[in-house]
Amino acid sequence: MLEQAKKLSSVLSRLRRDFHRYPELGFQETRTAQSVCETLQEIGGISIKSGIGKTGVIGEMGNGEGPTIAIRADMDALPIQEIGDANVISKNKGVMHACGHDAHIAILLGVAMLLKERFALEQLPGKVRFIFQPAEECFDEEGVSGASRLIEEGALENVDAIIALHVDSTKPTGIVSICPQWVFAAVDTFKAWITASGGHGATPHLATDPIWMLNPVLTALYGIVSRKIDPMKKAVLSIGKLHAGTANNVIPHEVYLEGTLRSFEEGIRKQLIKNVEQALSVVRPLGGDYRLKIVHGYPASWNDPTVTAGLIKVCQVLIGADYVNNEAMGMRSEDFAYMSQKIPGAIFLLGSAIPDGVERDHHTNVFDIDESVLPIGSAILAESARRFLKGDLPIPVKTNHFSKTP
């Protein structure tokens, strides 16, 4: 399978570069979706539905006698202005594939190409469902992300298991990071307003000052993870926005701050929110007040142990055990979590760093990948689906892992 995939290298690179040059934000992936549909039609033997979850595409290959394995790729870009070679970078101003979703689309199209041949040669039982998902990076006006929209419209109906990958520009090309159980963190956003009277900078004794009150609030917020959360549990609190004031001689009446909360366990997730509220309340004895808004994001993502074991086995066979590790994926979040809540699933990271020593981290304006990773990703996903269909890898019984305490 890997040798067959390598023969597609130039095709996959061409596809990836086309998606990269014309990135589209979440729920706006119209050109991308059209290109996906056209490519699936060229491959042939695939039933295609477009406009699923607004701008998503679902293709299906095979017959109804056997299991159905879904493979997911996200399609949306980020609101970032790319810098780099003018012949390669985004042509859409202020929009960039800065997280590798362009590679994910090309990889999944490569999977369809590989499996088209395998279905013909081996008469594989069952079906493979190719899910091209919009809006992994954002929510719509109703606060719903692309994965949830697809689920609402039946994208996972009659699916026995789902698999996916995410390129990782921080790891050498071909290195697979995968582990069972909890892999991506739950994410929530807090928005807070510290309010006071404000006043003239020359007479601070006549005013109540929210900037002065900010100091104990920040101390309390940053102390939550180190002093309020069990050190054996994983949690992150980071503040990314802080705004106050309009002039150097005016004490403002308000300070705004915004941050992110990351966790795995539902109990810790709730505790973080409670502790943020407590931290903000220290302004009241100082003569101020506060408002707090919590925006709930993606849940933690669970890798089913059986599906994960199958992926690990395939990776070890195709690329070698030395290239496979069970490192934790960190505190990043992924809306694939909604899918793995519904059916057994697993996602893994695939190293894609360009070997020149330059750091090209995700969500930055210099992000890029080593395109030699494309056939590797296609081969792993295609061979995994093939083995699940043939029964060489077991398919787990559906359970709701999120009803349990991890």
Secondary structure, DSSP 8 states (H G I E B T S, - for coil): -HHHHHTTHHHHHHHHHHHHHS---TT--HHHHHHHHHHHHHH-S-EEEEEETTTEEEEEEE-SSS-EEEEEEE---BS----S-TTTS-SSTT-B--SSHHHHHHHHHHHHHHHHHHHHHH---SEEEEEEES-SS-B-TTS-BHHHHHHHTTTTTT--EEEEEEEEEEEETT-EE--SEEEE-EEEEEEEEEE---EETT-GGGS--HHHHHHHHHHHHHHHHHHTS-TTS-EEEEEEEEEE-SSTTEE-SEEEEEEEEEESSHHHHHHHHHHHHHHHGGGGGGT-EEEEEEEE----EEE-HHHHHHHHHHHHHHH-GGGEE----TT---THHHHHHHS-EEEEEEEEE-TTS----TTSTT----TTHHHHHHHHHHHHHHHHHHTSS-------GGGS--
